[in-house]
Amino acid sequence: MGTRPAPPAEDGHAGGHRGRMVGLLLLLALVTLLSVARGIGGGGVTSKSTNTYDVLLSADDLRDIENVERPYAPTSRPLPRARAEMYNATLRSARLENRGETLQSEEETQSISAATKSLPIYLLRAATNATAETTWGRLANAWNRTTQYDDLLAFAKPIPSLPPQSPKRIIVVIHCGPKTGSTTLRVACKFNLEKTCGVDRRAGDKHAPLGYMDEAKLYPLMRKCTNTTHFCGKGISMPYDVEAFEDVAFVHMFPFRQYDEWAASALKQAYDRGRETGCEKAEALMADCTPSRMEIDFRKYGKTELSKFKEGVVKRMDEKGERHVFLLYHHRELDGVLGRLSEAYDIPTLPGSSGRGKEVRPEGTCDGGVLERFHDCFSGRLMELT
């Protein structure tokens, strides 16, 4: 067997070249390892990897971000995938919780709406002592521009009397509005507060009793004046956060006046106060369908006031256990109705309620076009009240 020849010897140039190549490869591998290590340690790699939290967040997550306490503050540094997924899970869980709260809120609103529609409304004709009961839902549907009080009385269910007397303290809240006896009531309530609670009749507004348009004063006044039965208010509400009246049974009186008649009388008041100037002011507001602070303001009509006020009270009745009775009366029978309430609940009458403020009025009124414009602007809303 012959011997295998030895491989030819490398020359010096080729060997040195190969050595340099190996060294470069080793150096490159070392640099790569160092870069990876810095990336893992967060030393400045700004790659837009899918590991970063801002890429993992969906559009819904970003919308919810203001409502969630963040487990990790936003940074420009990539988060490890496990932490990023945990962050996403937290946000999505919170979003589902928020949606659940929204659904719960919607269900609560629907429940309140149903309770509002079934809210009992009582009617009382003092002249005949006819008493009837209906619900807000049925009343709202029947009460249009031409409806008369006797129409509603005939429409409602006759009952022998108002709800029975309560052992609790009775408070009668008379909700006043323009052209329904408010002048008489403001004076009567001023003097009554002075007589029963020592409230100086000069306190508060010059023309109205203390708390007349201010719930922040009215409800504390009710708690303080325990010997006072009648309180007057205009445009008031009863927010849910007002402390519960556990020892009180409320009777809320709202005035009825046929809508078109009320509107014509309210517009005439603009004429009575300022003649042509008053009419021009009313006309200017009607041109833009702008509500006014004058008497001819849809927001001050009895049905509108009742619709607004009942909202907060229904929830208070349900959750705070308060007792509230809603009574719709004809504005011309104020004194007679108060007399019937006195008999039914063994409470005092309101001295001065038989007055007739602004009974005598000057001749004349504004141009009919102003009233027509008012109806065009606002009267369609009458049947939208719920």
Backbone hydrogen bonds, N-H to C=O, Kabsch-Sander energy under -0.5 kcal/mol:
donor,donor_aa,acceptor,acceptor_aa,energy
15,G,11,D,-1.5
16,G,12,G,-1.6
17,H,13,H,-1.7
18,R,14,A,-1.9
19,G,15,G,-1.7
20,R,16,G,-2.0
21,M,17,H,-1.8
22,V,18,R,-1.9
23,G,19,G,-2.0
24,L,20,R,-2.1
25,L,21,M,-2.2
26,L,22,V,-2.2
27,L,23,G,-2.2
28,L,24,L,-2.6
29,A,25,L,-2.1
30,L,26,L,-1.9
31,V,27,L,-2.3
32,T,28,L,-2.1
33,L,29,A,-2.0
34,L,30,L,-2.2
35,S,31,V,-2.0
36,V,32,T,-2.2
37,A,33,L,-2.2
38,R,34,L,-2.2
39,G,35,S,-2.2
40,I,36,V,-2.5
41,G,37,A,-2.0
42,G,39,G,-1.0
43,G,38,R,-3.3
49,S,47,S,-1.1
52,T,49,S,-1.7
55,V,52,T,-0.9
56,L,52,T,-1.6
57,L,53,Y,-1.7
62,L,58,S,-2.0
63,R,59,A,-1.7
64,D,60,D,-1.7
65,I,61,D,-0.8
67,N,64,D,-2.0
68,V,65,I,-0.8
70,R,68,V,-0.7
79,L,51,N,-0.5
84,A,80,P,-2.6
85,E,81,R,-2.9
86,M,82,A,-1.8
87,Y,83,R,-2.4
88,N,84,A,-2.5
89,A,85,E,-2.4
90,T,86,M,-2.1
91,L,87,Y,-2.1
92,R,88,N,-2.7
93,S,89,A,-2.4
94,A,90,T,-2.2
95,R,91,L,-2.6
96,L,92,R,-2.3
97,E,93,S,-2.1
98,N,94,A,-2.9
99,R,95,R,-2.7
100,G,96,L,-2.2
101,E,97,E,-2.4
102,T,98,N,-2.4
103,L,99,R,-2.6
104,Q,100,G,-2.6
105,S,101,E,-2.7
106,E,102,T,-2.6
107,E,103,L,-2.6
108,E,104,Q,-2.4
109,T,105,S,-2.5
110,Q,106,E,-2.4
111,S,107,E,-2.3
112,I,108,E,-2.6
113,S,109,T,-2.6
114,A,110,Q,-2.3
115,A,111,S,-2.3
116,T,112,I,-2.6
117,K,113,S,-2.2
118,S,114,A,-1.5
119,L,116,T,-1.3
121,I,134,T,-2.8
122,Y,326,F,-2.9
123,L,132,A,-2.4
124,L,328,L,-0.9
125,R,130,A,-2.8
126,A,124,L,-0.7
129,N,125,R,-1.8
130,A,125,R,-0.9
132,A,123,L,-2.2
133,E,157,K,-2.6
134,T,121,I,-2.4
136,W,119,L,-1.9
137,G,117,K,-2.6
139,L,135,T,-2.7
140,A,136,W,-3.2
141,N,137,G,-1.4
142,A,138,R,-1.4
143,W,139,L,-1.9
144,N,142,A,-1.1
147,T,144,N,-0.7
151,D,148,Q,-0.6
152,L,148,Q,-1.4
153,L,149,Y,-2.3
154,A,150,D,-2.2
155,F,151,D,-1.6
156,A,152,L,-1.9
157,K,133,E,-2.7
159,I,131,T,-2.3
169,R,247,D,-2.1
171,I,249,A,-2.1
172,V,229,T,-2.8
173,V,171,I,-0.6
173,V,251,V,-2.7
174,I,172,V,-0.6
174,I,231,F,-2.8
175,H,173,V,-0.8
175,H,253,M,-2.7
176,C,174,I,-0.8
176,C,233,G,-3.1
180,T,177,G,-1.1
182,S,177,G,-0.7
185,L,181,G,-1.9
186,R,182,S,-2.6
187,V,183,T,-1.7
188,A,184,T,-2.3
189,C,185,L,-2.9
190,K,186,R,-1.8
191,F,187,V,-2.2
192,N,188,A,-2.2
193,L,189,C,-2.3
194,E,190,K,-1.6
195,K,191,F,-2.2
196,T,192,N,-2.8
197,C,193,L,-1.9
198,G,194,E,-1.0
199,V,193,L,-1.6
200,D,198,G,-0.7
203,A,200,D,-2.6
208,A,205,D,-0.7
212,Y,209,P,-1.8
214,D,211,G,-0.8
217,K,214,D,-1.3
218,L,214,D,-2.4
219,Y,215,E,-1.9
221,L,217,K,-1.6
222,M,218,L,-1.9
223,R,219,Y,-1.5
224,K,220,P,-2.0
225,C,221,L,-3.1
226,T,224,K,-1.7
228,T,225,C,-1.6
231,F,172,V,-2.5
233,G,174,I,-2.1
234,K,212,Y,-3.1
242,V,239,P,-1.4
246,E,244,A,-1.0
248,V,245,F,-0.8
249,A,169,R,-3.0
250,F,323,R,-2.6
251,V,171,I,-2.5
252,H,325,V,-3.5
253,M,173,V,-2.8
253,M,251,V,-0.6
254,F,252,H,-0.6
254,F,327,L,-2.8
256,F,329,Y,-2.6
260,D,145,R,-1.5
262,W,258,Q,-2.6
263,A,259,Y,-2.6
264,A,260,D,-2.1
265,S,261,E,-2.1
266,A,262,W,-2.7
267,L,263,A,-2.3
268,K,264,A,-1.9
269,Q,265,S,-1.3
270,A,266,A,-0.8
270,A,267,L,-0.9
271,Y,267,L,-1.2
272,D,268,K,-3.0
273,R,269,Q,-2.1
274,G,270,A,-1.8
275,R,271,Y,-3.1
277,T,274,G,-1.4
278,G,274,G,-0.6
279,C,275,R,-1.9
280,E,276,E,-2.4
281,K,277,T,-2.0
282,A,278,G,-2.0
283,E,279,C,-2.7
284,A,280,E,-2.3
285,L,281,K,-1.7
286,M,282,A,-2.2
287,A,283,E,-1.7
288,D,284,A,-0.7
288,D,285,L,-0.8
289,C,286,M,-1.0
290,T,285,L,-2.8
297,D,295,E,-2.2
300,K,297,D,-2.5
301,Y,298,F,-1.5
305,E,301,Y,-2.5
306,L,302,G,-2.4
307,S,303,K,-2.4
308,K,304,T,-2.1
309,F,305,E,-2.6
310,K,306,L,-2.0
311,E,307,S,-0.5
311,E,308,K,-0.8
312,G,308,K,-0.5
313,V,309,F,-1.0
314,V,310,K,-2.4
315,K,311,E,-1.0
316,R,312,G,-1.5
317,M,313,V,-2.7
318,D,314,V,-1.9
319,E,315,K,-2.8
320,K,316,R,-2.1
321,G,316,R,-0.6
322,E,316,R,-1.2
323,R,248,V,-0.7
324,H,322,E,-0.5
325,V,250,F,-2.2
326,F,120,P,-0.5
327,L,252,H,-3.2
327,L,325,V,-0.5
328,L,122,Y,-3.1
329,Y,254,F,-2.2
329,Y,327,L,-0.6
331,H,256,F,-2.2
333,E,330,H,-2.4
334,L,331,H,-0.9
337,V,333,E,-2.9
338,L,334,L,-2.4
339,G,335,D,-1.6
340,R,336,G,-1.9
341,L,337,V,-2.4
342,S,338,L,-1.9
343,E,339,G,-1.8
344,A,340,R,-2.5
345,Y,341,L,-2.5
346,D,342,S,-0.9
347,I,342,S,-1.0
353,S,350,L,-1.8
355,G,352,G,-1.5
359,E,356,R,-1.3
361,R,359,E,-0.6
370,V,367,D,-1.7
371,L,367,D,-0.8
372,E,368,G,-2.2
373,R,369,G,-2.0
374,F,370,V,-2.0
375,H,371,L,-2.2
376,D,372,E,-2.1
377,C,373,R,-2.2
378,F,374,F,-2.7
379,S,374,F,-0.7
379,S,375,H,-0.8
380,G,375,H,-0.6
381,R,378,F,-2.2
382,L,379,S,-1.4
383,M,380,G,-0.5
384,E,381,R,-1.5
385,L,381,R,-0.7
385,L,382,L,-0.7
